[in-house]
């Protein structure tokens, strides 16, 4: 049986319709490594860097992946994952998003 950490990775990878290969590419690791994380009872101990990369690729926070008690990400987790992604965006992309939000706020 997979660990709670591995099960969360697998569940959210499948919800995003990502293959093992796609997640591995986005997270900068191998397909076999992701498979081990998802399926082993005692998976390898990923570095903080790998946990952050996997969480970012899945659109969740590292804290969510590591928490045993929380089975589904709540709004706070989704918001935090979005904000972390936003912080890594290029300045032009941030500007476009802010313009979209401003235009949206101007709607009646």
Buried (B, 14 or more C-beta within 10 A) or exposed (E): EBBBBBBBBBBBBEEBEBEBEBBBBBBEBEBEBBBBBBBEEEBEEBEEEBBBBBBBBBBBBBBBBBBEEBEEBEEEBBEBBEEBEEEEEEEEEEEEEEEEEEEEEEEE
